[in-house]
Amino acid sequence: MEIEIISFGKVSEFISNQKIDIQDIVNTDGLKLYLEKSFPSLTTMKYKLALNKNLVQDNTEIRDKDTIAIMPPFSGG
């Protein structure tokens, strides 16, 4: 399965935008584990995932060709 990773803010300093091929990862919890193993700097950061432009609140299924955004904390005003 191929997904696109988009990163923002501090996260983009060590994860570049890319398409990755993932096997045996079917949901966002599994993807978080994969990302934190691949990019250990994530384990010390707070970050959010968005799946196809929707913030992920709970474990969510990932499908082929989905887009995942990895975002550091942000505030608005």
C-alpha positions, 0 to 999 in steps of 0.5 A: 500500500502506498501513502503520501506523507506531508510534514509541517513545522518542526516535523519537516526538519527531519521528515520530508514530504514523500510517498512511502510503501507500507506493508502490514500497517492498516491504521493510524496507531500502527502508522504512529509506531512505524513513524516513531521507529523510523524517526525517533525525534517524533517520540519526544514531540507532540504532534497530530495526524491528519488523514486526507485533510481531517484531523485524526482523533481516534485510531482510523483505518488507512487505505491505499493512496491516502495522504497523511499530514504530520503536524506539530502543535499549533494555535490560532487566533 
